[in-house]
Amino acid sequence: MESTKYIFRKNIKQYAMLIALSVIMIFFQIASHGILLVPMNITNLILQNAYVFILAIGMTLCILTGGNIDLSVGSVVAFIGALCGTFIINMKMDVTVSIILALLIGVAIGIWQGFWIAYVRIPAFIVTLAGQLLFRGLTLFILKGLTLGPFPESFQQISSGFVPDMLGDRPGQLNSTAMLVGAIAVLVYSFFQAKHRSTHRREGFETLPLPLFIIQVVLIDAVIMLLTIWLARYKGLPIVFVIIGCLILAYSFFTSRTVPGRYLYAMGGNEKAAQLSGINTNKVLFLAYVNMGALAAVAGIAFTSRLNAASPQSGMNFELDAIAACYIGGASAYGGIGTVIGSIIGALVMGVLNNGMSIMGIGSDIQQIVKGLVLLIAVAFDVLSKKKER
């Protein structure tokens, strides 16, 4: 019983956010008279917040290194969009080649900022604030203050396309591809959770009692299948959803099951201790920002594809959405604590709040107030829980 209490206490913020997300969804489902969870709206919710999910994954790694953040990602999103517009529309370059070039430039941006932060040791806040101004200015210079569009259909498909039904077009029927992917996801999740629990028990780590473990797995499986059914009832799996799913799986595995991933937590927990244990903390910090640059480029491509235009105003306040998602999802303001899944939950909380309040006709002024209060409460919860631990 004591071990169960310890496990719940250790993950209390993530469980709290899951409960909060459920409560928020139920509230808006009732308040919107059932509109929130209409299959088409669920798909729109994913498409509208795709950039937040992608940026939050990268921001999580930066925050893990010691509470560092990247204030430049919104400007990088706009800059990458401007480059895509220039390559594809003005220069008539191939879409695939243009995307590869945009991703490489995103990596180069990460290398540029990572060098100043990790090796020169200029605070990340200052370097990325400078980057915010620099890349916003470059975006205005490239676009000359004008919006560039439209993009070809093949580029638009990144954020507006869907994975085809393997049984062909069947109006009124559930998308078979989505249902198959959902079923595979349930089986894979259940298998790896059981394997993970078995490994932990064998190595003497604390685990949830079997009944609670079964309840947890069944609930997550039910959520996966419900989401799958909702998507299958509309048009199936959005292409950008598949991209996000792959990123979540890859980064969750990286942060929890690999040695370099654990270095992030070690550095965020105590950088001096990490250095004494042989970890090259400069390299860890550098790679976190290289990765952030790459994911900002991915987000820029996805957002530009959905907008179907390269705009000087793209990416405004995107960095704030990503940072808020991470802190709401359980990342510590001091570093060393947080998960990719937690940040995705935080992004969903913000996305559902935005979508639900918009459906109810609540103005953007009230929306900003509500989101600000939610962020403050989440960080206050983190700070107060740490004081209790001491």
N, C-alpha and C positions, 0 to 999 in steps of 0.2 A: 504493500500500500504506500509506503514511504517513497519507494522508487517511482511509482506512478505519479505521486504528487510532484516529485522532483522533475520528471519529464514534462509534465504540464506546465510547471512554473518556468522551466527553461525555455519553453516555446509559447509562453502565454500571449505575447504580442501577436504572433502569427495566428494563433487560434482566435484571439480577440478580433483581429481584422477579418477573418473568415466569417465569424458570427456577425460582425458589423456589416459586411458585404451582403450577407443573406438578409439581414433586417432591412437594409436600404432597398434591396431589390423587391422584397415583399411590400414595403411601404409604397414604392413608386408603381408597382404592379396594381395595387389597389387604387392609389390616387389617380393613376392614368386610365382607370377602367379597363385594364388588361392590355394596353397598348405596348408597355415596356417589353414584355416577353413574346410579342408577336414575332414569328420567325424572321420576317424581313427586317425588323428593328434590331434583332440580335445580330444579324449579319452586318447591318449598318454600324452598330456599336463597335464591332471588331474593325471594320474598315476605317471608321473615323478616328480610332485610337491606336491604329497600327504603329504610327510613329512614336507614340508614348511607350508602347511595349518595347520597341527596339532600343530606344534611347535609355529606358530604365535599366535594361540588361547591362549596357555598358557603364552607366552611372553607378550601378551597384558595385562593380569591380573597383571603380575609383574611390568610392566611399569606404570600401573595405580596407583600403590601404592606410586609413587613418583619418577618416572624415573628410577627405579631399573631394572637391566637386569640380565640374567642368561647366563654366558659364558660357562657353563659346558654341555649344552644340546647335542652338537655334540658328545662329549665323552661319554655321557650317552647312546645315540643312539647306538654307537659302542659297549659299555659294555653290553647293553641288547641283542644286536645281538649275541655277544659272548656267553652269558648265554643260549640263545635259542639254539644255535648250540651245546653247551655242553649237555644241557638237552635232546634235541631231537635226535641228531645224535650220540653223544658219549655214553650217558646214556640210550638211547632208551626209553625215557619217553613218555607218551601220549602227543599229541600236545596240547590239551585243558589244561591239568594240567600244562604243561610247560609255556603256555601263561599266565595263572593265576599267577604262581610263578614269572614270569618276571614282571607282572604288580605290584605285591606286593613289589618286590624289587625296582621298580621305585618309589613307594610311600615311601619306607624306605629311599631312596636317598633324596627325597624331605624333609622328616622329619629331616634328618641329616643336610642338608644345611639350612633349615628353622630355625632350633634351633640356629645356630650360627648367622644368619642374624637378626632374630626377637628378640631373648632373650639375646644374648651376645652383639648384636649390632655391630658386625664386618661388615664393608661395604659389600654389596652384590657383588660388583666388585671383592673384594679380596677372599671372600668365594667361589664364583663360578669359579674364575680363579684357585684356589687351586683344586676345583672339576674337572676342565678340565684336569689338570695334573694327578690327582689321578685316575680318571676313564679311561683315556687313557692308563696309566701305567697298571692298572688292566686288561684291554682288551688285551694288549700285553702279559701279564703274562698268562692269561687263554688260549689264542690262540697260545702262543709260537712263535708269529710272523708269523704264517701260516694262510691261508684261509681255512675255514671249510665249506664243502658243499658236495653234494646238499641236500636240504631239501625234505621231503615227499610232495606229491602232495597236501595233505590237508592243509599244512602250506603255500604253494605257492599260494593257492586260495585266501588268504587274499588280495593280491595285484594284482593278475593276473586273478582272477575269476570274473564272471558276474552273476547278478541275472537272473535266467532262465525266458524265455518267458512263461507266463502262458497259452498261446495257443499252446505251443510246438514249435519245431524247424521249422521255415518257412523261408527258404533262399530267400533273396530279398525283404522281407516284414519288415515293421517297427515293432520293438519289442513292443508288446502290454503292457508288464509290465511297461516299461519305459514311454510309453505314458499315462498310467493310473496314475502313480505316478506324472508325470508332470501336468496332469489335476487337480489332488487333490491338488498339491502344489499351483497352481494358485488360486483355490477356497479358500484354507485356508489363503493364503497371503492376498487376497482381503478382506476376511471377517474380519480378525484381524486388518488390516489397517483401515477399515471403523469403526470398534468398537473402536479402539484406538483414532481415530480422534473425534468420537462422545463423548467419555469420556473426552478428553481434552477440547472440546468446553463447555461441561456441567460444568467442574470445572474451567472455565475461563482462560485456557491457550491459548497462541497464536497458531494458526494453519494456514496451507496453505489455500488460497481461494479454493473453490470447483473445479473450472476448472483446476487449477494447480495440485490439489490433484488427480483428475481423470487422468490427463496426466501422473503423476508420477506412479500411480498404473498400468496403461495400459502399460507403457514402461517396468516396471519391469516384469509384466506378460508376455509380448512379449519376453523378454530375457529368462525367465524360459522355455517358450515353444520352443524357438529356440534351446536352449541347449538340451532340452529333445529330440527334433527331430533329432539333430545331433547324440546324443548318441544312439537313437533308430535305426538309419540308419546303425550303425556299429554292435555292439554286445549287446547293451542295457546298463543297469546300472552296472558299476563296483562295486564290493563289497566294496572296499575302499572308493568309492565316497559316498555310503550310510552311511558308518561310519563317514566320514567328515561332511556330511549333518546333521546327528544327533548331532554331536558335536557343529556345528554352531548354530543350533536351541536351544540346551540346554544352551550353554554359552551366547548366545544373550539374552535369557529369564532371565538367572541368573543375568547378569550385568545390565539389564535395568528394570526388573520387581520385583526384590527381595530386601529385606533390606540388607542382607549381601553383595549383589552385589553393592549396592549404597555406602556401607562402603568403598569400594575400591576407588571410586571417591572422597569421603569425605577425606580420608587419603591422597590421592595424591594432593588434592587441598590445604589442610592445616592440617598437622598432629597434631599440637598443638591444633587447634580449634576442630578437631575430638576427641581428647582425652578429652577435656573439655566438649564435648557434650555427653560423656559417652561411646564412642566407644573404644573397646579394640584393639588398633592399633597393638600391638605386635601379637595378635592372627590373625588379618587380614593379616599381612605381612607373618606370619608363614604359614597360609593356602594357600596363593598365591604360595609359593615355594613348598609346598607339592603337590599342583595341577600341578605345572610345572614338577615335577619329574614323576608324573603319566602319563602326556601327552608325556613326552620325552620317556617313556617306550612304549606307544602306537606307537609313531613315529618310535622307534627302531624296533618294531615288523613288522610294515608295510614296512619299508625300507629293512630289512633283507629278508622279504618274496619276495619283488620285485627283489632284487639282487640274491636271491636263494643261498646266501652264507653269512657266518659270516667272515668279513674281518677286520684286524687291522686298515685299512685305512678308514673304514666306518665313516660317520659323520663329515668328515673334513669340517670346515667352515659352518656347518649347523646353528650354533648359529648366524653367521653373516647374513645368509639368513633370519632367523626368525626376528631378530632385524630390519633389513632393511625393511621387509614387514610391520612391525608395524608402523614404522616412516613414510614410504611412504603412508601408509593407513590412516594417520591422527592422530596417537598417539603423544602426546606432549612429548618432551624430558624432561619436568619438572614434568610429572605425572598429574593425574587427568582428562586427556582428551584422548579419544580414544574409539573405538568400535571394537567388534569382526568382524563385517561385513567390517569395514574399513581396518582391517588388512588382511582380505581375499582378498580385492580388491588390496591391496599393494602386496600381494603374487602373484596375477594374473599378475600384471604389470611386476614384476620380471620374472615370468615364461614365459610370452609372449615374453619379450625381449630376454631371453635365447633361446627359441624355434625358434623365428623368425630369429635371427642372425645366429643360427646354420643351419637353412634351407638355408640361403643365403651364407653359407660357410665362415662367418666372424670368425676369430680366437679368441681363448679364451682370448688373451691379450686385444683385442679391447672390447670384451664383459665385462671384468672386469672394464675397463675404463668407459664405458657407464653406467654400474650399479652404480659405485662409484659416477659419476656425478649426476645421478638421485636421489640417496640418499641424497647427499649434497644439491641439489636444494629443495627437499622435506622438509628437516629440516630447511633450510634457510627461506623457505616460512612460516613455523610455527613460527620461531623467529621474523621475520619481521611483521607478522600479529599481534603478541602479543604486539609489540612496538607501532603499530598503535592504538590498543585498549586502551593503556595507555594514 
